[in-house]
Each structure stands twice: as C-alpha cells, then as structure tokens.
Amino acid sequence: MESSQLLSVLAAAEQVVRPVGMYLLDQRVNPAQIETKGLNSLVSHVDKTAEARLVSGLSRVFPEAGFLAEEGTAGASEGTRFRWVIDPLDGTTNLIHGLPVFCVSVALVDGDTPILGIVFDPNRDECFTASKGGGAYLNGDPIQCGPRKQLADALISTGIPHWDFARMPDYLKALTAFAKGTRGLRRMGSAAIDLAYVACGRFDVFFEYSLQPWDIAAGLILVSEAGGEISGFSGQSEPGFLLSGKEVLAASPGVFAESSEVIRSAFG
C-alpha cells in the first residue's frame, strides 16, 4: 500500500475510533451484564457494542480488509492479506471496577505485519497513531522512545499473569530482577497503553506473556515507529511470532539489550 493511501486510511480510521472511545467513557457496567469468557477474562455489553461500531465503521474505511476482533463480531478472516486487528476495550476489568485506564486499540496488518496502529485513551483524550515508515504520534505531535541508556534509570511496565500461571516462577524471577535493578515497576492493566507509553518515553520497557494479537498489534507498530526494539523472550523477531502475543519484550533502544539479558536469564 502506498504511503499516501496508508495515511488516508489512518486518518479515516481515527475518525471511527475516537467516537467509540468516547462511548466507552460514558458507560457504567451493571455486574449482572458481565460475562466470564475464561479464568479472569471478562466481557460486557460495552465490549460487544464498541466492537460492532468499530467493525461497521472500519468496513467502510477499507472494504478490502478482513477482521480479527477480540469478541468475534465479524469472525476471523483467515487468508485475507489485509486485516483489521481490533480490541474494542483493552482494560475491561479496569472499566468494570471504575479504574480509568482503558482504551480502544486498532491495527491494520498486511499479512502478519502491522502497517498502521491507533491506541485511543478517552480518559486522557490521548490518541496514539503510527503508520509504517511514517513515524509515531500523540495527538498529532511526533513521539519517540525514551533516551535512557541503562536499566538503573528505567521505569518498567508489565502485565501480571492472570490466567496462564505455567511460567509464573520465571516471571517472578524477571520481576525480582527488574525491581532490584531499575527505578520501579508499574502494572496498568492494558497492554495497548503499556506499549503506547513505551513509544512516547513514559515507560522504558514492557514485557508480558500469553497475550493475544488484538492486545498488541497497534502497540507493536507504535513502538517500532517510535524507534524502539521488540522481540520475544529468546530474541525472536519474526512478524508472525510477535503478532501472536505469545510473549513480547518492547524497550527503548538504550536499554533493550540489558533488559533482554534479564528476560533471557529469567525465562531460560
């Protein structure tokens, strides 16, 4: 896709995403309306309504693209070159508990490679956008990963395992090493926001495992276009592996190597 067309699609997609984010901001979830998809995995009418609105709007923006959506509104479109990968509400548990940390995450992927991404946090009216080769932005202003050169000066973000505990001992090793060797750790409850914050320099490192493509697709291109580095825990860099969400380490360039050593030591 030519860069001019990509930018046009990005601008149109942002106009779809922003109203959906504002819809989330106005919602109050009745406990009786909450469904459990799996261990500590929740969904409400808010997720489903937001996703339906995204699918409807994005279908008009770029009709050639299929969909991979968390709540399955459009069904998985396998074999389609271009796909929208969307999380209508990243941070569902936060919203349900009244914690104002959640967002809409939308990416367009070409095969397994994200070529545009949008993460919109309606609580702060912050819209992070990126396009392949076009840089990363926050509300239209260019952003870059942080300048820190050593982990001792870094702020780390992570997602605490909440359903897949098989790797918990290794995770706790990494957590301990980062706690002892950095300025601190944070757990936001939204991988999309975590990655967006790495892209704009608020966090220096993000790591998590057992995610899904819709959790990270937009964040991957945000970090990449902001100058950051991304891999699996053993250094994997294949687009398909990264998009799977099986495991992800994203960091600013100055601390990527050092953080990789911590992760490899902990996870083996």
Buried (B, 14 or more C-beta within 10 A) or exposed (E): BEEEEBBBBBEBBBEBBBBBBEBBEEBEBEEEEBEEEEEEEBBBEBBBBBBBBBBEBBBEBBEEBBBBBBBEBBEEBEEBEBBBBBBBBBBBBBBBEEBEBBBBBBBBBBEBBBBBBBBBBBBEEBBBBBBBEBBBBBEEEEBBBBEBBEBEBBBBBBBEBEEEEEBEEBBEBBBEBBEEBBEEBEBBBBBBBBBBBBBBBBBBBBBBBBBBBBBBBBBBBBBBBBBBBBBBBEEBEEBEBBBBBBBBBBBBBBBBEBBBEBBBEBBE
